[in-house]
């Protein structure tokens, strides 16, 4: 404000010298205005990312509790198939990629997408690499939960896509979601011997890693010697295969959801930190620019005054 | 429907969801409201052919009628 008042005073007092003085002053003012606008927008962004971080932090506690509960389903599943583990899933695999519809959560979606691509390319770093399930056919069917991964995979492996699901992950996934997904998988008519769920495993509140869960299909269950020891009727074997798929999907969905919330919290935390750093440096620049403009005007006044 | 025939019509998961819905709607008011949350699903699916997506189908249409305000994330 002092700068603007002195400017009008200078213009009134010493017209000839302002013709030379205004361009650099105008340049400084334009830069100052730009800086002001940038500063305002970065401040707004910082407010937004901070509030998103708060929301994600509060959701994280609930998501983690749901994950602990949901993992029990997956663990119970694994118990039944303990005996069948040695005959690892050979044959045709159906991939189910678990992600979600919303963004701003760091590398969640691309991590799962990359893991799926590595698995289909039989890369040595594929999530299936350490089990005996090595070879994956390149035309294996893929089903995707979540719009973000769907977009990424439709570009990379569009020909393999069979079905996609969305509207999961707004809130903690329910067993109804998982049962619906499992139901659609079994009714879809895709041919497979086992289902591989690619999801993000929750390592800690700060990190996650993509991982694979294998669920055997009905036929391979019936054919495996170890399972025959249970001497189950065919009907119940079919029921068990379907239900175990729903359990596995549920466990993967809740764990993926918890990873997503924690990743969003971390991403927004980083964004807020970066934004406040930017605000600091922009404020410095702005103040320097403002003081330089004032100094220039003072010099003008003084030289103008000394010329009179 | 006799116990042996439902398998011809739907899968075990569908069967368990139907029975779960029956149990939920038979609960007392407060417990029912809590249980309904656990049974909520807004799932939609889309069939894909040759890299092209088909139409989006809502799995449980009546569940969509109670429209809720969506948060940004």
Interface residues (C-beta under 8 A of the other chain):
Chain A: X52 X55 X56 X102 X104 X154 X158 X159 X161 X162 X163 X164 X165 X166 X167 X168 X170 X174 X175 X176 X177 X179 X180 X181 X182 X183 X184 X186 X187 X188 X235 X238 X239 X242 X243 X245 X246 X264
Chain B: X4 X7 X10 X11 X12 X13 X14 X16 X17 X20 X37 X38 X39 X40 X41 X42 X43 X44 X45 X46 X47 X48 X50 X51 X53 X56 X59 X60 X70 X71 X72 X73
